[in-house]
Amino acid sequence: MGSKELGFDVVVRGDTRDYIKPGSYVFFQREKEHGGGFWLGQAYDDWFGFVIEEPVSLRQGIEYLMSIQRIEPQLGGFHDDPDDFFLRSP
């Protein structure tokens, strides 16, 4: 279960994955005894980084990923050429 457009996967309680594509977002479902919800993070070969530092609902997490996708084109990347330096207002 997941979305290829937003690049995320959902791992529900009791389920496992043999492979997670590096850089993809993953929701891990929490036990109901511990409050339920999902941990949202980004998985790489050797670590998992939390994107949101508290458990969220699946809806909250997907809305967050959609907002990231909307602003990515505005970020413009990193340019270290001093002749091409500019400041952009938000």
C-alpha positions as CSV (number, residue, x, y, z in Angstrom):
1,M,0.0,0.0,0.0
2,G,1.4,3.4,-0.9
3,S,1.6,6.1,-3.6
4,K,4.1,6.2,-6.4
5,E,3.2,9.9,-7.1
6,L,4.2,11.0,-3.6
7,G,6.8,8.3,-3.2
8,F,5.6,6.8,0.0
9,D,4.9,3.3,1.4
10,V,2.7,2.2,4.3
11,V,3.8,-0.6,6.6
12,V,0.9,-1.8,8.8
13,R,1.2,-3.6,12.1
14,G,2.5,-7.2,11.5
15,D,3.6,-6.5,7.9
16,T,7.3,-6.4,6.7
17,R,9.2,-5.2,3.7
18,D,12.1,-7.0,2.1
19,Y,13.2,-3.8,0.3
20,I,12.5,-0.1,0.7
21,K,13.7,2.1,-2.1
22,P,16.3,4.5,-0.6
23,G,15.0,8.1,-0.2
24,S,11.3,7.0,-0.1
25,Y,8.9,8.1,2.6
26,V,7.5,5.4,4.8
27,F,4.6,5.3,7.3
28,F,5.0,2.7,10.1
29,Q,1.8,2.0,11.9
30,R,2.0,2.1,15.7
31,E,0.4,-0.3,18.1
32,K,-3.0,0.7,19.4
33,E,-1.7,0.2,22.9
34,H,0.9,2.9,22.3
35,G,-1.6,5.4,20.9
36,G,-2.0,4.3,17.3
37,G,-1.2,6.5,14.4
38,F,1.9,6.3,12.2
39,W,5.5,7.3,12.3
40,L,6.5,9.1,9.1
41,G,10.1,9.1,8.0
42,Q,12.4,8.8,5.1
43,A,14.3,5.5,4.6
44,Y,17.9,5.1,3.3
45,D,20.2,2.2,3.1
46,D,21.8,2.7,6.5
47,W,19.3,5.0,8.5
48,F,15.8,6.1,8.9
49,G,15.1,9.8,9.5
50,F,11.8,11.0,11.0
51,V,10.1,13.6,8.8
52,I,7.6,14.5,11.6
53,E,8.9,14.0,15.1
54,E,5.6,12.8,16.5
55,P,3.0,10.2,15.5
56,V,0.5,11.4,12.9
57,S,-2.7,10.1,11.3
58,L,-2.3,8.8,7.8
59,R,-4.2,11.8,6.5
60,Q,-2.0,14.3,8.3
61,G,1.1,12.6,6.9
62,I,-0.2,12.5,3.3
63,E,-1.2,16.2,3.5
64,Y,2.3,17.0,4.7
65,L,3.9,15.0,1.8
66,M,1.6,16.8,-0.6
67,S,2.7,20.2,0.7
68,I,6.4,19.1,0.3
69,Q,5.7,18.2,-3.3
70,R,4.0,21.6,-3.9
71,I,7.0,23.6,-2.7
72,E,9.8,21.5,-4.1
73,P,9.8,23.3,-7.5
74,Q,10.1,26.7,-5.7
75,L,13.2,25.6,-3.8
76,G,15.4,26.0,-6.9
77,G,18.2,23.8,-5.7
78,F,21.6,24.9,-4.4
79,H,23.9,27.1,-6.5
80,D,27.4,27.7,-5.2
81,D,28.6,29.9,-8.1
82,P,29.3,33.5,-6.7
83,D,28.6,35.0,-10.1
84,D,25.1,33.5,-10.1
85,F,24.1,34.4,-6.6
86,F,20.6,35.8,-6.0
87,L,18.2,36.2,-3.1
88,R,14.6,35.3,-3.7
89,S,11.8,36.7,-1.5
90,P,9.2,34.1,-0.3
